[in-house]
Amino acid sequence: CLPLFFFQCDNAKGLKAFYDAIKYGPNHLMVFGGVCATVTSIIAESLKGWNLVQLSFAATTPELADKKKYPYFFRTVPSDNAVNPAILKLLKHYHWKRVGTLTQDVQRFSEVRNDLTGVLYGEDIEISDTESFSNDPCTSVKKLKGNDVRIILGQFDEEMAVKVFCCAYDEEMYGSKYQWIIPGWYENLWWESWINSSQCLSKNLLAAMEGYIGVDFEPLSSKTNKTISGRTPQQYEKEYNAKRGDGQSSKFHGYAYDGIWVIAKTLQRAMNYLNSTNKHQKIEDFNYTNHKLGKIFLNAMNETKFFGVTGEVVFRNGERMGTIKFTQFQEQKEVKVGEYNAVDDKLVIINNSIRFQGLEPPKDKTIIQEELRKISLPLYSILSALTILGMIMASAFLFFNIKNRNQKLIKMSSPYMNNLIILGGMLSYASIFLFGLDGSFVSEKTFETLCTVRTWILTVGYTTAFGAMFAKTWRVHAIFKNVKMKKKIIKDQKLLGIVGGMLLIDLCILICWQVVDPLRRTVEKYNMEPDPAGRDISIRPILEHCENTHMTIWLGIVYAYKGLLMLFGCFLAWETRNVSIPALNDSKYIGMSVYNVGIMCIIGAAVSFLTRDQPNVQFCIVALVIIFCSTITLCLVFVPKLITLRTNPDAATQNRRFQFTQNQKKEDSKTSTSVTSVNQASTSRLEGLQSENHRLRMKITELDKDLEEVTMQLQDTPEKTTYIKQNHYQDLNDILSIRNFTDSKDGEKAILKNHLDQNPPAQWGSSDPSRTSKDPIEDINSPEHIQRRLSLQLPILHHAYLPSIGGVDASCASPCVSPSASPRHRHVPPSFRVMVSGL
């Protein structure tokens, strides 16, 4: 007979009913029941004094697991702490090693959290944040998000659960990146009872709840094995529902049913023990002071083991080792997705029924995957191919320069300097290969070495190419800007010394840079970005740089030096722009090269700085700038020579008229002096030139006669000066130009002398009869003819023609006026020619 006592969860009523049963009732062998935790704990604490064993089927409070305080207490239902080993197993299954807890400030939940902390402590699982709340969980939820907690273990009742998920929706702590694990003992459709007490919409609440996992004990076993009663759990459930009718169902009914069988098996085991040890003592002899029988009942219950409707019934220190189920909220309903058997310590996920909202289970934290922003291999291959083509072109120019080094066109353009220009271009090309090598191709140590090597190669290559080009131009400038008009020879050795001096400055800067503040590999980290593939990870791009402490200062020094070098080249190109020997003068092409290189470098440096976080764009711009500058420079230097050598090799080495412009310190006006260059034509053409010279001399004789007649008319009628100036201006120009042309053609040694130097002036009226029978050409060059022509021509040139064209100064090749000389007795200084040799 099992007497029933209803305490209505009142401690006083419960304690009074227990004492009345002990005092007035018959001797009770055991106490079965206890649903309310408070009443059960009071009674269980006093059982030791009465030698009574208590078995509960509904008290789940963790407090009753304390065997020092409750040594005679047992329960067939797992305690609330029994879910913690199951949670540990689930965390391990999905490799979650970082969690956070959110607990309502109630003793029941706090005890579960404390026990969970102890369970996880030794299992290499970190509790990164522990939050608790009383009424408003939003602050705690926000803190969890701030600490990057992705797996949240919650302990709270249904009312607080609604508030928690509303806050989670507001903080966007739901979806594929988060996983909530909460108690699973809530009533069916529990959220509908509390949705009105919250401020969030039902759809928002359901969106935040989607996918949460509930953990609770299994009411009935899912196995189909027969139980100790001979029925399967399914048969028992069917029979229970039939007898229950319309009555309310309790999830503890299976544990109560198994509890009856536990008591029956305990008494049977105790009776068997008494029969085998002491034939005279029976269980009916039990009283509250009989410690021996009380101990026998206690040991017999500890040895209980059978398969019941709730699963395997086994006690460990009075605690039921039951089955824990996992449910998941899917599409507004809870679906069983797995179970944990505490006896076997085994987790079973039912047919992979857990649905995660992402492609994979959420990560336990924001997985930051550092990803090197590297140069694309196809891009590197394309630019490398262009670089190789450029180097092949440079090699072709080098072969052309060496093969034709004895040709006048190439010889006059300094083949050694041309070789240096090609060498500098090839070094610049080679630096592109090094700029494209990053951490995806080489190790960190090698990358750091490349930082220095590529800087040196590009710097030296630039100086070698443009230094050689400017040195060539300096030689032309030094020769043709020689105001003393003396012969000047500048050999290639001196030009090599100039280029070497420029390289020495480069080496000094680079060595100081390397010793004082060497380039190092630095890694720049950028803001996290979502994974392009949709995975639950964050990508933190990193980029390698070659930097040092005072990078700006060193770059400023290098840029300043290179800028000065380019300005010097521009100055030389401008000064020699009028040199009319193409084989010598590259000023036009140098100007074009400096312009293109300058513009491209400025644009490239600016764009490269703005795109430093995009290595592909930066490398592409740097490589294209180097390729363009090197290619355009080499083509401007060598393509014209190649074309000229193929079409007309002599044209580039023939003399032309050219002019130099010079500022005078004492005069504000600008003057120009025509200077003719040396005739470098071959000796095979000398005879033809002499014939042309003879013909032109005959022409001079005829024009002299015409000039003499005009002069006589001028002396007779001075009023006709204006008429002469207008009508005979062209004739006089013809005379002067023909004389200049014949003199310039007369001989390979190109030395112009004044007529007075060649033929000393003779006295008026002197004559040599022996010369009358000579050639007319010799007669016109006789002292008498020369003296007569000078006496007639010089006044005309001064009074009639020279003022009309602005006059001349003391440096010109024509007769000039002396401050002390009279108009008719001017001294005619000698003119000079320029000889260019050693080029």
C-alpha positions in Angstrom: 0.0 0.0 0.0 1.3 3.4 -1.0 -0.3 6.2 0.9 -0.5 9.6 -1.0 0.4 13.0 0.4 -0.2 16.2 -1.5 2.0 19.1 -0.3 1.0 21.7 -3.0 4.7 22.8 -3.0 4.3 24.3 0.5 7.2 23.6 2.7 5.2 23.7 5.9 2.5 21.5 4.7 4.9 19.0 3.2 7.0 18.8 6.3 3.9 18.4 8.6 2.5 15.7 6.3 5.8 13.8 6.5 6.0 13.9 10.2 2.4 12.9 10.6 3.1 9.9 8.4 6.1 8.9 10.5 4.3 9.3 13.8 0.8 8.1 13.1 1.1 5.9 10.1 2.5 2.4 9.8 6.2 1.9 9.2 7.1 3.0 5.7 9.9 1.2 3.9 10.6 4.1 1.4 9.5 7.5 0.3 8.4 7.8 -3.4 7.9 11.2 -4.9 8.7 14.7 -4.3 8.0 17.1 -7.3 8.6 20.5 -5.9 12.3 21.1 -5.3 11.9 23.1 -2.1 9.7 20.6 -0.3 11.7 17.6 -1.7 15.0 19.1 -0.5 13.7 19.6 3.1 12.4 16.1 3.4 15.4 14.5 1.7 17.8 16.2 4.1 16.0 14.6 7.1 15.8 11.1 5.7 19.1 9.9 7.2 17.6 10.3 10.7 14.8 7.9 9.8 16.8 5.4 7.8 14.4 6.0 4.9 15.3 6.0 1.2 13.6 8.5 -1.0 13.0 8.0 -4.8 11.8 11.0 -6.8 10.6 10.9 -10.4 10.2 14.7 -11.0 12.7 16.7 -8.9 15.4 17.9 -11.3 17.0 20.5 -9.2 20.8 20.1 -9.2 21.0 20.8 -5.5 19.7 17.3 -4.6 22.8 15.8 -6.2 24.9 16.6 -3.1 25.4 13.2 -1.5 26.9 14.6 1.6 23.7 16.5 2.3 21.2 14.1 0.8 22.8 10.6 1.1 19.4 8.7 1.0 18.0 10.5 -2.0 17.5 8.9 -5.5 15.6 10.0 -8.6 14.7 8.3 -11.8 14.6 11.6 -13.7 17.9 13.1 -14.7 18.8 16.3 -13.0 19.1 19.6 -14.8 22.9 19.2 -14.7 22.6 16.0 -16.7 22.3 18.0 -19.8 25.9 19.4 -19.4 27.7 16.2 -20.5 25.4 16.1 -23.4 26.2 19.7 -24.3 29.9 19.0 -24.0 29.5 16.1 -26.4 27.6 18.3 -28.9 30.3 21.0 -28.7 33.0 18.5 -29.4 31.0 17.0 -32.3 31.0 20.3 -34.1 34.5 21.4 -32.9 33.2 24.4 -31.0 35.9 25.4 -28.5 34.8 28.9 -27.7 31.4 29.6 -26.1 29.6 32.1 -24.0 26.9 31.8 -21.4 23.7 33.8 -20.8 22.0 33.0 -17.5 18.9 34.3 -15.8 19.5 35.3 -12.2 17.7 32.3 -10.6 19.3 29.7 -8.4 18.2 26.8 -10.6 19.8 28.3 -13.7 22.9 29.5 -11.9 23.6 26.0 -10.5 23.4 24.6 -14.0 25.8 27.2 -15.3 28.3 26.6 -12.5 28.2 22.9 -13.2 28.7 23.5 -16.9 31.7 25.7 -16.2 33.3 22.8 -14.3 32.5 20.3 -17.0 34.0 22.5 -19.8 37.0 23.5 -17.7 39.1 20.4 -18.3 38.0 19.8 -21.9 39.9 22.6 -23.7 36.7 24.6 -24.3 36.9 28.3 -23.5 34.0 30.2 -21.9 34.9 33.5 -23.4 32.1 35.5 -21.7 29.7 34.8 -18.9 26.7 37.1 -18.7 23.7 37.2 -16.4 20.5 39.3 -16.2 17.5 39.8 -14.1 14.9 41.3 -16.3 16.4 43.0 -19.4 18.8 40.7 -21.3 19.6 43.2 -24.1 22.7 44.6 -22.4 24.1 41.2 -21.8 23.3 40.1 -25.4 25.1 43.2 -26.7 28.2 42.4 -24.6 28.2 38.8 -26.0 28.3 40.2 -29.5 31.0 42.7 -28.6 33.1 39.8 -27.4 32.6 37.9 -30.6 30.7 35.0 -29.0 29.1 32.9 -31.7 27.9 29.8 -29.6 25.6 30.9 -26.8 24.6 28.6 -24.0 21.4 30.0 -22.4 19.7 29.2 -19.1 16.4 31.0 -18.7 12.7 30.4 -18.6 10.1 30.9 -21.4 9.3 34.5 -20.5 12.9 35.6 -20.6 13.5 33.5 -23.7 11.2 35.7 -25.7 13.0 38.8 -24.5 16.4 37.2 -25.3 15.5 36.4 -28.8 14.0 39.8 -29.4 17.3 41.4 -28.3 19.2 38.9 -30.5 17.2 40.0 -33.5 17.9 43.7 -32.8 21.7 42.9 -32.5 21.6 40.6 -35.5 22.9 37.7 -33.4 21.1 35.0 -35.4 21.4 33.3 -38.7 24.3 31.4 -40.2 26.9 32.9 -37.9 25.3 32.1 -34.5 24.0 29.1 -32.7 21.8 29.3 -29.6 21.6 26.3 -27.2 18.9 26.7 -24.6 16.8 24.5 -22.3 14.4 22.1 -24.1 11.8 21.6 -21.4 9.7 24.6 -22.5 6.0 23.9 -23.3 4.9 23.4 -26.8 4.4 26.8 -28.6 5.8 28.4 -25.6 6.6 31.7 -27.4 2.9 32.4 -28.1 2.2 32.9 -24.5 4.8 35.6 -24.0 5.0 37.4 -27.4 2.6 40.1 -26.2 4.9 41.0 -23.3 7.7 41.8 -25.7 8.2 44.7 -28.1 9.2 42.8 -31.2 7.1 41.4 -33.9 6.2 37.8 -34.1 8.0 37.3 -37.5 11.2 38.9 -36.1 11.0 36.7 -33.0 10.6 33.6 -35.1 13.5 34.7 -37.4 15.8 35.0 -34.4 14.6 31.6 -32.9 15.1 29.7 -36.2 17.7 27.0 -35.7 18.1 27.1 -31.9 18.9 23.8 -30.2 17.0 22.7 -27.1 18.5 20.2 -24.6 16.3 18.2 -22.2 15.9 14.6 -20.9 14.1 12.1 -23.1 10.5 11.4 -21.7 10.4 8.0 -23.3 13.0 5.8 -24.9 13.0 5.7 -28.7 14.2 2.2 -28.7 11.8 -0.7 -29.6 13.2 -3.1 -27.0 10.9 -4.7 -24.5 11.2 -3.2 -21.0 11.2 -4.9 -17.7 7.4 -4.9 -17.8 7.3 -6.8 -21.1 6.1 -3.9 -23.1 8.1 -1.7 -25.5 8.2 2.0 -24.8 5.8 2.6 -27.7 3.3 0.1 -26.4 3.5 1.7 -22.9 2.9 5.1 -24.4 -0.1 3.8 -26.3 -1.6 2.2 -23.2 -0.9 5.3 -21.1 -2.7 7.6 -23.6 -5.6 5.3 -23.7 -6.0 5.2 -19.9 -5.3 9.0 -19.6 -8.1 9.9 -21.9 -8.6 13.6 -22.0 -6.5 14.3 -18.9 -3.4 16.4 -19.1 -0.2 14.6 -20.0 3.0 14.9 -17.9 6.4 14.4 -19.3 7.3 12.7 -16.0 4.9 9.8 -16.3 7.5 7.4 -17.8 9.9 8.2 -15.0 7.2 7.6 -12.4 6.4 4.3 -14.1 10.0 3.2 -14.0 10.3 4.5 -10.4 7.7 1.9 -9.3 9.8 -0.8 -10.9 12.9 0.6 -9.2 11.2 0.3 -5.8 9.9 -3.2 -6.6 13.4 -4.4 -7.8 15.0 -2.8 -4.7 12.7 -4.6 -2.3 13.1 -7.8 -4.2 16.9 -7.5 -4.0 16.7 -6.7 -0.3 14.6 -9.7 0.4 16.9 -12.0 -1.5 19.8 -10.6 0.4 18.1 -11.2 3.8 17.1 -14.7 2.8 20.7 -15.5 1.8 22.3 -14.0 4.9 19.8 -14.0 7.8 16.8 -16.3 7.6 15.2 -14.9 10.7 15.1 -11.2 9.6 12.5 -10.0 7.1 11.8 -6.6 5.5 8.6 -6.4 7.5 10.9 -6.1 10.6 12.1 -2.7 9.4 11.6 0.3 11.7 13.0 3.8 11.6 15.7 3.0 14.0 16.9 -0.2 12.2 20.0 1.1 10.5 21.0 -2.3 9.2 17.9 -2.7 7.1 18.0 0.9 6.0 21.5 0.3 4.7 20.4 -2.8 2.9 17.7 -0.8 1.1 20.2 1.9 0.2 22.7 -0.5 -1.3 20.0 -2.5 -3.2 18.8 0.7 -4.9 22.3 1.7 -5.9 22.6 -1.7 -7.6 19.4 -1.1 -9.7 19.9 -1.7 -13.4 17.2 -2.6 -16.0 15.7 -1.3 -19.2 12.6 0.7 -18.6 10.3 2.8 -20.7 12.6 5.8 -20.3 15.7 3.9 -21.2 18.4 2.2 -19.2 17.8 2.7 -15.5 21.1 3.0 -13.8 22.1 5.1 -10.8 25.5 6.7 -10.2 25.8 8.2 -6.8 22.0 8.4 -6.7 21.8 10.2 -10.0 20.0 8.7 -12.9 22.1 8.1 -16.0 19.4 8.7 -18.5 19.0 9.8 -22.1 19.2 13.4 -23.2 17.5 14.5 -26.4 18.3 17.4 -28.7 15.6 19.3 -30.6 16.0 22.1 -33.1 13.5 24.8 -33.9 12.8 24.4 -37.6 10.1 26.2 -39.4 8.1 27.1 -36.3 8.3 23.7 -34.7 10.7 21.6 -32.6 12.2 18.6 -34.3 14.2 15.9 -32.6 17.7 15.9 -34.2 19.7 13.7 -31.8 20.1 12.1 -28.4 22.8 11.5 -25.9 23.1 8.2 -23.9 24.8 9.0 -20.6 25.4 5.3 -19.9 27.4 4.8 -23.0 28.5 8.4 -23.3 27.5 8.4 -26.9 25.9 11.1 -29.1 23.8 10.2 -32.0 22.7 12.8 -34.6 19.6 11.5 -36.4 20.3 11.3 -40.1 22.1 14.6 -40.2 18.8 16.2 -39.4 20.3 19.4 -37.9 19.8 22.2 -40.3 22.3 25.1 -40.1 21.3 28.3 -41.9 24.7 28.5 -43.6 26.6 26.1 -45.8 28.3 24.6 -42.7 28.0 24.8 -38.9 28.7 28.2 -37.4 32.2 28.9 -36.3 32.8 29.4 -32.6 34.3 32.8 -33.3 35.0 35.0 -36.2 37.6 33.1 -38.1 40.0 35.7 -39.4 41.9 34.2 -42.3 44.8 36.3 -43.4 45.0 36.3 -47.1 48.0 37.7 -48.9 47.1 40.1 -51.7 49.4 38.7 -54.3 50.2 39.5 -57.9 48.2 37.4 -60.3 50.3 34.8 -62.1 48.7 35.5 -65.5 49.4 39.2 -65.2 53.0 38.5 -64.1 53.4 36.2 -67.1 52.0 38.8 -69.6 54.2 41.6 -68.3 57.2 39.3 -68.2 56.6 38.4 -71.8 56.5 42.1 -72.7 59.7 42.6 -70.7 61.4 39.8 -72.6 60.4 41.3 -75.9 61.8 44.6 -74.7 65.1 43.0 -73.8 65.2 41.2 -77.2 64.7 44.6 -78.8 67.5 46.1 -76.7 69.8 43.2 -77.6 69.0 43.8 -81.3 70.0 47.5 -80.9 73.2 46.4 -79.2 74.0 44.0 -82.0 73.3 46.8 -84.5 75.5 49.2 -82.6 78.4 46.9 -82.4 78.2 45.6 -85.9 78.1 49.2 -87.4 80.5 50.8 -84.9 82.9 51.7 -87.7 80.2 53.4 -89.8 80.5 57.2 -89.8 77.0 57.6 -88.6 77.4 55.3 -85.6 81.0 56.3 -84.9 80.1 60.0 -84.7 77.2 59.1 -82.3 79.6 57.6 -79.7 79.0 53.8 -79.9 80.4 53.3 -76.4 77.8 55.6 -75.0 75.1 53.9 -77.0 76.1 50.6 -75.4 75.7 52.1 -72.0 72.3 53.4 -72.9 71.3 49.9 -74.0 72.8 48.4 -70.8 70.8 50.9 -68.7 67.6 50.0 -70.5 68.2 46.3 -70.0 68.8 46.8 -66.3 65.5 48.7 -66.1 63.8 45.9 -67.9 65.3 43.3 -65.5 63.9 45.1 -62.5 60.3 44.3 -63.6 60.9 40.6 -62.9 61.9 41.5 -59.3 59.0 43.8 -58.7 56.6 41.0 -59.6 58.0 38.5 -57.0 56.1 38.6 -53.8 55.3 36.3 -50.9 53.4 33.9 -53.1 56.6 33.2 -55.1 59.5 33.6 -52.6 60.1 33.3 -48.8 60.0 36.2 -46.5 63.8 36.4 -46.2 64.2 36.3 -50.0 61.5 39.0 -50.4 63.4 41.3 -48.0 66.6 40.8 -50.1 64.7 41.5 -53.3 63.5 44.8 -51.8 67.1 46.0 -51.9 68.2 44.4 -55.1 65.4 45.7 -57.3 65.9 49.2 -56.0 69.6 49.1 -56.8 69.0 47.7 -60.3 66.4 50.2 -61.3 68.4 53.2 -59.9 71.6 52.1 -61.6 69.8 51.3 -64.8 68.2 54.7 -65.0 71.4 56.6 -64.3 73.4 54.5 -66.8 71.0 55.1 -69.6 70.3 58.7 -69.2 73.7 59.5 -67.9 75.3 58.2 -71.1 72.7 60.1 -73.2 73.4 63.3 -71.4 77.1 62.8 -71.5 76.9 62.6 -75.3 74.9 65.8 -75.4 77.4 67.5 -73.1 80.2 66.8 -75.6 78.3 68.4 -78.4 77.5 71.4 -76.2 81.1 71.8 -75.1 82.3 71.8 -78.8 79.7 74.0 -80.4 79.4 76.5 -77.6 83.1 77.1 -77.5 83.2 80.9 -77.9 86.9 81.0 -78.7 86.2 78.8 -81.7 89.2 76.7 -81.1 89.6 73.1 -82.0 88.4 70.9 -79.1 88.7 67.2 -78.8 86.6 65.3 -76.1 87.3 61.6 -76.1 85.0 58.8 -75.0 87.1 58.1 -71.9 86.1 61.4 -70.5 82.4 60.7 -71.1 82.8 57.3 -69.4 84.2 59.2 -66.5 81.2 61.5 -66.4 78.8 58.5 -66.3 81.0 56.8 -63.7 80.7 59.9 -61.6 76.9 59.9 -61.8 76.9 56.2 -60.8 79.3 56.9 -58.0 76.7 59.4 -56.6 74.1 56.7 -56.9 76.2 54.2 -55.1 76.9 56.6 -52.3 73.2 57.2 -51.8 72.3 53.5 -52.0 75.1 52.4 -49.7 74.2 55.0 -47.1 70.5 54.0 -47.4 71.4 50.3 -46.9 73.7 50.9 -43.9 71.7 53.5 -42.0 68.1 52.5 -42.7 67.8 49.3 -44.8 64.6 48.3 -46.5 62.6 45.7 -44.5 59.6 43.5 -45.3 56.5 45.0 -43.6 53.0 43.6 -43.6 50.1 46.0 -43.8 46.8 44.6 -42.5 43.5 45.9 -43.9 39.9 45.8 -42.6 38.2 42.4 -42.5 36.1 41.5 -45.5 33.4 38.8 -45.9 34.4 35.6 -47.6 33.5 35.8 -51.4 32.6 32.1 -51.3 30.0 32.7 -48.6 31.8 30.8 -45.9 31.4 31.8 -42.2 34.9 33.4 -42.1 36.2 36.9 -42.4 39.1 37.7 -44.7 41.8 40.0 -43.5 43.8 41.1 -46.5 47.5 41.6 -45.9 50.0 43.2 -48.2 53.8 43.1 -48.3 55.7 46.3 -48.6 59.4 47.2 -48.8 59.7 50.0 -46.2 62.0 51.5 -43.6 61.8 54.1 -40.9 62.6 57.2 -43.0 61.3 56.0 -46.3 60.1 59.5 -47.3 63.5 61.1 -46.8 65.4 58.5 -48.8 62.9 58.6 -51.7 63.1 62.4 -51.6 66.9 62.3 -52.0 66.8 59.8 -54.9 64.0 61.7 -56.6 65.8 65.0 -56.2 69.0 63.6 -57.7 67.2 62.0 -60.6 65.2 65.2 -61.2 68.3 67.3 -61.3 69.8 64.9 -63.8 66.8 65.2 -66.0 66.8 69.0 -65.8 70.5 69.0 -66.7 69.6 66.8 -69.7 66.8 69.2 -70.7 69.3 72.2 -70.5 71.8 70.4 -72.8 69.1 69.4 -75.2 67.9 73.0 -75.4 71.4 74.5 -75.8 72.3 72.1 -78.7 69.0 72.2 -80.5 70.5 74.2 -83.4 73.4 71.8 -84.1 72.6 70.6 -87.6 74.6 67.4 -87.7 72.1 64.6 -87.0 74.8 62.1 -86.2 76.0 64.4 -83.4 72.9 66.0 -82.2 70.3 63.9 -80.3 68.8 66.9 -78.6 65.4 66.5 -80.1 65.2 62.9 -79.1 66.5 63.6 -75.7 63.9 66.2 -75.2 61.2 63.7 -76.3 62.7 61.1 -74.0 62.8 63.4 -71.0 59.3 64.6 -71.6 57.9 61.1 -71.9 59.8 59.7 -69.0 59.0 62.6 -66.8 55.3 62.6 -67.5 55.1 58.8 -67.1 57.1 58.7 -63.9 54.9 61.4 -62.3 51.7 59.7 -63.4 53.0 56.3 -62.5 54.2 57.4 -59.0 50.9 59.1 -58.2 48.8 56.2 -59.4 51.1 53.6 -57.8 50.7 55.4 -54.4 47.0 55.5 -54.7 46.7 51.9 -55.5 49.2 50.5 -53.0 46.4 48.3 -51.5 45.9 46.7 -55.0 49.1 44.9 -55.8 48.0 43.8 -59.3 47.1 47.3 -60.3 50.3 48.7 -58.7 52.6 46.2 -60.4 50.9 46.6 -63.7 51.4 50.4 -63.6 55.0 50.2 -62.4 55.9 47.6 -65.0 54.2 49.4 -67.9 55.9 52.7 -66.9 59.3 51.0 -66.9 58.6 49.2 -70.2 57.3 52.4 -71.9 60.1 54.6 -70.7 62.8 52.1 -71.6 61.3 51.2 -74.9 60.6 54.8 -76.0 64.1 55.9 -75.0 65.9 53.1 -76.9 63.7 53.6 -79.9 64.2 57.4 -80.0 68.0 56.9 -79.8 68.5 54.0 -82.3 65.5 53.8 -84.7 66.4 57.1 -86.4 70.0 55.9 -86.8 68.9 52.6 -88.2 66.6 54.2 -90.7 69.2 56.7 -91.8 71.9 54.1 -92.1 69.5 52.1 -94.3 68.4 55.0 -96.5 71.0 57.7 -96.7 74.1 57.2 -94.4 76.0 60.2 -95.8 73.2 62.7 -95.2 73.5 62.5 -91.4 77.2 63.4 -91.6 77.1 66.2 -94.1 77.6 69.9 -93.1 74.7 72.2 -92.6 74.4 75.8 -91.5 73.5 76.1 -87.9 73.3 79.0 -85.4 74.1 79.5 -81.8 72.2 82.1 -79.7 74.3 84.0 -77.1 73.3 86.8 -74.7 75.6 89.8 -74.6 76.2 91.4 -71.2 76.8 94.9 -72.6 74.0 94.9 -75.2 70.3 94.2 -75.0 70.0 93.1 -78.6 70.4 89.6 -79.9 72.7 88.7 -82.7 73.1 85.7 -84.7 76.3 84.4 -86.2 76.3 81.9 -89.1 78.9 79.3 -88.5 79.4 76.5 -91.0 80.5 73.1 -90.0 83.2 71.0 -91.4 82.7 69.3 -94.7 83.0 65.6 -94.0 82.3 64.5 -97.6 84.4 61.8 -99.1 87.5 62.6 -101.2 85.9 61.0 -104.2 83.6 64.0 -104.5 86.5 66.5 -104.3 86.9 66.9 -108.1 83.2 67.6 -108.6 83.3 70.2 -105.9 86.4 71.9 -107.5 84.6 72.1 -110.9 81.6 73.7 -109.2 83.9 76.1 -107.5 85.5 77.1 -110.9 82.0 77.8 -112.3 81.0 79.9 -109.4 84.2 82.0 -109.6 83.3 82.8 -113.2 79.9 83.9 -112.0 81.6 86.2 -109.4 83.6 87.8 -112.2 80.4 88.7 -114.1 78.7 90.0 -111.1 81.7 92.1 -110.1 81.5 93.9 -113.4 77.8 94.6 -112.9 78.5 95.9 -109.4 81.3 98.2 -110.6 78.9 99.8 -113.1 76.3 100.3 -110.5 78.9 101.8 -108.2 79.9 104.3 -110.9 76.3 105.3 -111.4 76.0 105.8 -107.6 79.0 108.1 -107.6 77.5 110.2 -110.4 73.9 110.5 -108.9 73.7 110.0 -105.2 70.0 110.5 -105.3 69.6 107.0 -106.8 70.7 105.2 -103.6 67.2 104.2 -102.8 66.7 102.8 -106.3 69.9 100.8 -106.0 68.9 99.4 -102.6 65.6 98.3 -104.0 66.7 96.9 -107.4 70.1 95.4 -106.7 69.5 94.0 -103.2 69.0 90.5 -104.6 72.1 90.8 -106.8 74.2 91.6 -103.8 72.8 88.8 -101.8 73.6 86.5 -104.7 77.2 87.7 -104.6 77.6 87.2 -100.9 75.9 83.8 -100.8 77.9 82.6 -103.8 81.2 83.7 -102.2 80.2 82.0 -98.9 79.3 78.9 -100.8 82.5 78.7 -102.9 84.7 79.4 -99.9 83.0 76.7 -97.9 83.4 74.2 -100.7 87.0 75.1 -101.4 89.0 72.1 -99.9 88.8 69.6 -97.2 90.6 71.5 -94.6 87.9 74.2 -94.1 90.0 77.2 -93.0 88.5 80.5 -94.0 90.9 83.4 -94.6 90.2 87.0 -95.3 91.1 88.3 -98.8 93.5 90.7 -97.3 95.3 87.8 -95.6 95.6 85.9 -98.8 96.6 88.9 -101.0 98.3 91.9 -99.4 96.9 95.2 -100.5 98.6 96.8 -103.5 99.2 100.4 -104.3 96.9 102.3 -106.5 97.9 102.2 -110.1 100.4 99.4 -109.8 100.2 96.7 -112.5 102.1 93.8 -113.7 102.2 93.5 -117.5 103.2 89.9 -117.2 99.7 89.1 -115.9 97.7 90.5 -118.7 97.9 87.4 -120.7 96.9 85.1 -117.9 93.6 83.5 -117.2 90.7 85.9 -116.4 90.2 84.1 -113.1 93.7 84.9 -112.0 93.3 88.5 -113.1 90.3 89.1 -110.9 92.3 87.9 -108.0 95.2 90.2 -108.7 96.0 92.8 -106.0 94.8 95.6 -108.3 91.4 93.9 -108.8 91.0 93.1 -105.1 91.9 96.6 -104.0 89.6 98.1 -106.5 86.7 95.9 -105.5 87.2 96.5 -101.8 87.3 100.3 -102.3 84.0 100.1 -104.2 82.1 97.4 -102.4 82.7 98.3 -98.8 81.1 101.7 -98.8 78.1 100.3 -100.7 77.7 97.5 -98.2 77.9 99.9 -95.3 75.7 102.7 -96.6 73.2 100.9 -98.7 72.8 97.3 -97.7 73.9 96.5 -94.2 71.6 99.1 -92.5 68.7 97.5 -94.3 69.3 94.1 -92.7 70.1 95.4 -89.2 73.9 95.5 -89.4 76.5 93.1 -87.9 78.7 92.9 -84.9 82.3 92.2 -84.2 81.9 88.4 -84.2 80.5 88.0 -87.7 82.3 86.7 -90.7 81.6 89.8 -92.8 83.5 93.1 -92.7 82.7 95.1 -89.6 83.0 98.6 -88.5 85.7 99.8 -86.1 84.9 102.7 -83.8 87.9 104.6 -85.1 87.8 103.7 -88.7 86.3 105.8 -91.4 83.5 104.4 -93.6 85.9 104.0 -96.5 88.9 102.6 -94.6 87.5 99.7 -92.5 89.6 96.9 -91.2 88.3 93.5 -92.3 89.0 90.9 -89.6 89.5 87.3 -90.5 86.6 84.8 -90.2 87.0 81.4 -88.9 85.6 78.0 -89.5 85.0 75.2 -87.0 86.8 71.9 -87.2 85.0 68.9 -85.3 87.3 65.9 -84.8 87.6 63.0 -82.5 83.8 62.5 -82.4 
